[in-house]
Each structure stands twice: as structure tokens, then as C-alpha cells.
Amino acid sequence: MNSKLKYKIKNNSSIKPFLISDKIFNSLEIIKNGTKELLLEEELIKKLIRSENTNKPLRIKLGFDPTSPDIHLGHIIVLDKLHQLQNLGHQVIFLVGDFTAIIGDPTGKNITRPLLTDEQINFNAQTYFSQISLILDIEKTKICYNSKWCNKLSAKDIIKLTSCYNVARMMERDDFTKRYKNGISISIHEFLYPLIQGYDSVALKSDLELGGVDQKFNLLIAREIQRNYFQEPQCTLTMPLLEGLDGIQKMSKSKDNYIGITEPSNIMFAKIMSISDSMMWRYYELILKYSLNTISNFKTEIIAGKNPRDFKIILAKKIVTRFHSKSAAKNALYDFIKRSKGEIPDNIPELEIHGAPFYIGNLLKKINLCPSISSALRMIEQRGIRVNGVIISDKNLQLNSGTFVLQVGKRKFIRVKLL
């Protein structure tokens, strides 16, 4: 039998120390490690004690709205924590927010998000499962869609749900407050998002919900919703956010500052090498889980004269190895060195296109190296387009039949055969 330990919740002098088992003490330390905030710790301890006494695992929820197809490194922080909880024996629930995706999470948005079609949502959702299997034990993961219960809500049900929260408290939300003060439109349906997310916790009888620190408002509303449906409120665990390639904003597909976990290994490697020297330590800490003491030692080595690039290469190799393989990381480094020297990499996508000749702008859009003809022409102005290694300055350049290597920026290459 486990020995009993005295436990005192930090920074709370009003709560007396109480006895918990070794198992719960160790579980709590694992749960809290690397997190931003646990609310409420005392409630979670009670849930863990009940779980231990009844041999019934906690139900732990993590929701992902399929608003884009790629899971990126920023998502890995919370997914890794979910995997730790899975290893502790609890039931983890990966919730696909196919219903909430229709509304769109207003968190951090300064405008109303455009509505997605069912086809877009379903396509994006299907890409998630193979990707989360790189982190979670998929056989032990319960996968749910919130459309299963949300589609059954009647108008009467929605009215009952909206009565659980008032407008004044909803307007405490920072992004709503800023938009209101700046005269920027807030659609009524955006108020429904945190309420529906809270109802998900009711439907799943969630004991603990995970999310990024920017999700705190939504997670706490769920506690209120559960109380109104006569359920024990869930605890919430928020995780730090990872900055994207720009080093400023959080990693996001919509901001195009992300590193997808299933991107080609050479692209992933090159993107990691593009982050700033100061920002790479965040990746060491949040993705590789290096201790602050170890990171401090690395910084000392740099002060002593070691090249920061060496540590960035180590970072890139370790991340690529995790999501691809050791050999892929080795080849990605070789590919990166060739690109750095201005050489054309060995392994690049190849296409065969009929209909030559093509204007350069039209071709770049057609093969998806640029999102539009206008963006392709801007890249030409900025000397960011190469054909067979030669910088292009002529916006009216036509390419006739033949094989060409097209390059946009430092990382995008395609070998195209025009017929």
C-alpha cells in the first residue's frame, strides 16, 4: 500500500495540508510540470483521490476545431501533455469540433471569422487522425465529434444554454472588448462559441480540460455551464503558447508562421533553421522538454564562443527525427547545406504540365508555388523567383517546352516539365 504524504497547495494559505498517496502526489507533479495554470488544484486532487479509490479513470478532454488541415508544432505542447495523462491511465478524449468549427473560435480574432463549409470541415478533420497518432496511443484515445450532440439541440435547448451566461461577463473577454471599443462588428453567433464548447464538457462529462493559455476564458465558461446542468465542474489545465516563425505571434496556420508535423523533412528542417537564435530556446523548452538549467548551460557555451547555429542544427535534427526518422534528419541537413550554398536540392517535387508556353506568373500559380498571379509578380519584383538557379526580373517571361527548376524564396522548389 502506498504511504501517505502531506500535501500543501502552493500560494494558498487558506487550505490546510492534507494526506494523499504517493501515486497521486507523483501524478500531480507530472500533470503540473510544464503547464501555465491549473484550476482548481484542490478540486483536481479530490478527483484523483476518487479515481484511485474507485479505480475509475478521469475523463480528460482536448478539443480541436478542424479549421485547417495541419497539426503543427504549437499543438504538440498540449498533445504531449494529453499523452502524459494517457500514460497515467486516464481516459483521454480527442474532440473534433466539427460543429464549433462552423461558428469559429473568436479567441484572438479582431474580425468575425468566415464560416467554413461542411466539405472543408470534413476534409480537415480527416487529416487529424494519422497526425495525432504520432503523439497519442490512438487505440486508447476516444475520438468524438461534437456534431453528434450539437446537431440534436433544439431551439429550446439553445435558449436554455444561452441563459447560463450573461452578456456583461461575455464582454469581459479581451478580444470582444477591444472590438467593441474600436467599433468592429461582433456577430451574435460568436457568443455561442464558448457556450457550445462548454456544452461539449457537459456531453462528455469532462473531469479535466486542456487548452492553450489563450483558451482560459472558454475553459472557465465550461465550468459554469456544467454547474447549470448539475454536473461537477471540470478542472482546467492551460499550456504555454509557442511563437511561430516570426518570433512574435503564436504559431498558426492562418498566420503562415507554422511548422506542420507532417511537412516534408527538408521543409521542416529549413523552417526550424529560419527561427531566430533567441527564439530557438523556446523550442528547446516546449518541444524537446529541455530543462531551463540545460538551456542556460547551452547559452553559456555560446557566450564562450560556440556558434548558435550548431545548437539550431541540433534542434532541427531532433525535431525532424521525432516526426520522420534519423535518416530523414540527416538527409534534411545535407539538403539544407546545399540550399544554403545556392545549389538545387536533389529531392524536389516533379510535375508534368501540358499547354506550353506559360507566362511565369500564371505557371507559378498553377503549380501552387504562389497563391496568386499577383503574389508571383510581387515576388519577381522582390527578386525572389529563380528559374534553373537564375533570378528572374521579367514579369512577362514565357517558358516554352522543356524542363525547368522553379524556386520561390529559399525553401520552395519544383522541377516542372512543360509540354
N, C-alpha and C positions, 0 to 999 in steps of 0.2 A: 504493500500500500504506500502511496506517495506520502511523504512527510508534509506537514502544513507549514506555510510561510506567512509571515506578517506582510501585508501589502498596504502601502500608503499611496494614494493618488497624488501625484506631484501638483504643486501650485494650488492645492485646495485644502486649507487648514480646517475647514468645517467638517471634513469627512474623517472619521476615526479609522485607524489602521484595522484591517480585518484579515482573517486567515483564508488563504487559498492554497491549492495543491501545487506541487512542483510543475505538473503538466500545464495547468492554467497559467502559472507565472511565466513559464517558458513560451507558451503560445502567445501571451500578451506582448512579450518582448519582441517576438517575431512580427506580430501584427503591426506594432507601432514603429518598428525600425524603418527609417527612410520615408516616413509619412509627414504630411504637413500638419494635420489636425485630426484627432479622434474625438467624436462627440456621440454620446457621453461615455466616458471611460467606465464610470461606476455601473452604468446600465449594461455595458458590454460584458463586464466581469460577471454580473448576475446571469446573463445569458450563457456565458461559458460554463459557469457552475451548473446551471440547469442542464446544459448539453452533456456535461460529464456525468451527472447523476442519472440522467435518463438514457444515456448512450444514443442521443438523437442529435445529429449534426445541425449546425446553424445553416440557415438559408441565406446565401450571400449573393447579392445582385450587382451586376455591372451592365449598364445599358449602352448600346452603340446605335446611333441613328445612321442608316445606310445612305447618307447624303453624298458620298463619294466612294469609289471602289477600293481605294488603297488604305491599308493599315500601315502607319508609319512609325518611326522611332519614338515619337511623342506618345503614342498609345502604349508602347511597350512598358512604360513605368507602371501604369495601373494594371496591365495584364500580368506583369511579373508578380505584383502583389496578390492578384487573384490566384495565381498559380501557387504561391506560398500558402494561402489559405486552403487551397485544394489539397496540398500535401499534409496539412494539419488534420485532414479528414472531414472537412466541411463540404456541404453541397453548394457548388458554385453554379450560378445561373447566368449564362450569357444571353442577354435580352436584345434581340434585334428590334429596334424601334421603327418598324415599317409604317406604323400608324403615326407616331410622333414626327417622323420624317416629313410627312405631308404638311404638318404645321411649320416645322423648322424651329430649332432652338434659337431664341433671341439672345442668348448669352454672348456678350461682347460685340453684338452687331449694332451698327449705327443707322441701319435701314431695315425695313421689312424684307425678310428673305423671300426669294421667288419660290413658288410652290413647285414641287417635283411631280412628275408623272408616276403612275404605278409601275410603268415599264422601267424607268430609271431606278426606282427604289428596289425593285426585284432583282435587276441586274447587279446593282451594287451589293445587295445582301448576299447574293450567291458567291461573291468573291471572298467573303469574310471567312468562311469555314476552313478552307485549306490554309489560310493565313494564321488564324488563331491556333490551329493545330501545331504550329511551330513553337507555341508557348505553353498552351494548356494541354492536359490529358483529355483529348476530345471525347474519349469513351466515358469519362467520369463527369463530363460537362453537360449540364442540362441547357439545351438551346430552346428559347421561346421567341415567339413573335407577338408583339403587343396588339396587333390587329385581331388576334384570337378573341380577346375580351372587349377591346375598344369598339370593334365593329358591332357588337351586340348592345352597346349603350343606347338607350332611348333618349328622346328629348328630355323626358322627366329625369332620367339618370344624370344627364349633363347638368341640368338645373340644380340637382342635389349636390353634385360635385362642386359647382361654382359657388355654392353657398358656404363652402368650407373655408373660404378665404376672402378677405376684403380688398377693395381697390387701393386703399391707403397703404396697406402693407405691401401690395404688389408694386406700388410706385416707389417703395424703398429700394427696389432693385436699381443698381447704379446705372445700367445701360438704359433703362426706361426713364430714369430721372434726367439723364443728360439729353436724351432725345426730346423729352417734353420741354425742357428749358430752352432747347435750340429750335423748337417749333417743327421738329421732324416727326412725321406721322408714325403712330403706333397703332397697329391693327388690333381689333378686339381678339382675333383668333390667337394672337401671340400670348395673351394672358392664359390661354388654355394650356399652353405647353407645359409649364411646371405642374399644373393641376393634373394633367393626364399622366405625366411622369410619376407623380405621387400616387395616382390610382394604380399604376403598374405595381407599386410596392404593396398595395392592398391585395391585388390579384395574386401576387406571388407569395404573400405572407412573409415579406422580407425581414430578416433579422439585422442585416448589415448591408449598407450600400456603399460602393466605391465610386469615386469620380475624381476628376481634376479639381484643383483648388478653385477654379472658376465656376465649378458646379455647386458650390456650397449652398447658394440660395435655393436651387432646385431640390437638393437633397434634404434640406431642412423643411421645406414645404411638405415633402413626403411624410415626414413625421406627423405634421398637423393633420394631413389627410387620413393617415392611419388611425389617429385618435378619433376622428369623426366617424370612422367606420368600425369603431370599438375594437381596434387591434392594438397590441403593444407596439409602440413606435420603434422603428428601426434605429440602429446607431449608424453613424456616418463616418467614413474614413476618406479624407481628401489627400491627394497626392500632388507633389510639385509638378509644375509645367516645364517642359523642355523648350527652350528657344530654338527657332528654326535657323536656316542657313544665313538669314540676315542678321542674326545675333540680337534681335530686338523683340520681335513679336513671337508669340508661341507658334510652334510648328503646326502648320495647317496646309492641307491640300489647296484650299481656296486662296491662300496667300502665296502659293507656289514656292514655299520655302521648306519643303519637306524632303525626307529621305524614306521612301517606301521600303518595307521589309522584303518585298519580292521583286524589287527592281533588279536589273542585271547587275552582277557583282562589280563590273568595272565602273558602272554609273554610280553605284552606292559608294564605292571606294573614292571616286573622284569628288563626289559631293562632300564626303567627310573631310577630305583634304582641303576643301574650299572654306571651311569654317575658320574663324579667327583663332589665333593662338590662345587668347584669354578664354574664349568660349569652349574650347575643347575640354576643359576641366569639368564643365557641367556634364558633358557626355561621359567622361570617365566616372563621375559620381553617380549619375542617374541611370545610365545604360549598363555600364560594366560593374557598377556597385563597388568601386574602389573606395577605400576609407579616406577621410579627409587628411589623415596623417600621412598616408602613402602619397596622395596628391601633393601635399606640402613638400615631401622629400623630392618628388619629381621637379617641382618648381625650384628647389634649392640647386638641383643639378643644372638647370638652365641658367640660373644666376652664376654658377661656376663656369659656364661656357658651353654647355651642351646645346645643340641645335633643337629648338622647339619642334621642328619638322620631324625629327626622329620619333618624338612621342606621338605626333599626329599619325605617323605611319603605323605605329603600334596600335593605336586606337582603331584606325581604319581596318587593319588586318584582323583584329579581334572581332569587330562587329560583323565584317563580311564572313568570317569563319563561322560565326554563330548562325547566320541565316542562309549561308550557302555551304561552304566547305573550306578546309585548309588549303586545298589545291586551288580553289577559286580565288581565295585571297592572294595567293602567291602570283597567280596569273593577272589579277587585277592590279597588283603593284607593278608588274612588268609593263602592263598596258598603260598605267598612269605615267610611268617614266618616259615611255615613247611619246605620249601626248605632250608631256612637258617639254620635250625636245622639238615639238612641232611635227613629229612623224605621224603617219596614219596607222592606227592600231590594226592588228591582224584580224581580230574577230569583230566585225561590224555587220549590222543587218544588210541584207541584199534584197533588192526589188527589181522586178522587170515591168516596165511601163510601156504601153503601146500608145502611139499618137504623136511621135516626134515630128517637128520640133516643138519645144516648150519654152515659153518665157520663164526666166529664172524664178520670178516671184510666184507665178502660177504653179511651177513644179514644187517649190518648197512647201507650199500649202498642200498640194495634192499628196505628197508623201509624209505630211504631218511633222515636218521639221520646224515649221512655223504655223501658228494658229490661223493666220490670215495672210492675204497678199500684202496688205498694208504693213503688217508687222515684219514681213520678209523684206520689204523695201526699206523700212527703218533700219533693220539690221545691216543692209547693204551700206546705207549712209554711215553707220557706225563702224564699218569695216569688220563686221562680224561674220561674213559669209565667205567661205572658201570653196573652190571647185578644183579638185585634184591638187590641193595644197596651196593654190594661188588665191590671194584676196581679190574679191570681186567688187568693182566700183560702178559698173554699168548696170543700171536698173532695167535696161531693155535687152540685156543679154539673152540670146536664144541658144539653146542646146539642141543640137541635131542628134541623129542616131549615133550610139556609141555607149561606152561605159564610163561613168563618172563617179568620183567620191565627193559627196556634198557634205560640208561641215558647217554647223551653226554654233558659234561660240567655241568653248574649249572642249565640250563633252559630247555633243551630238554629231554622229557620223552615220551616213547611209551610203552604200555602194549601189548605184542605180544603173540599170541597163535600159537605155531608151531605144525603142523600135519604131 
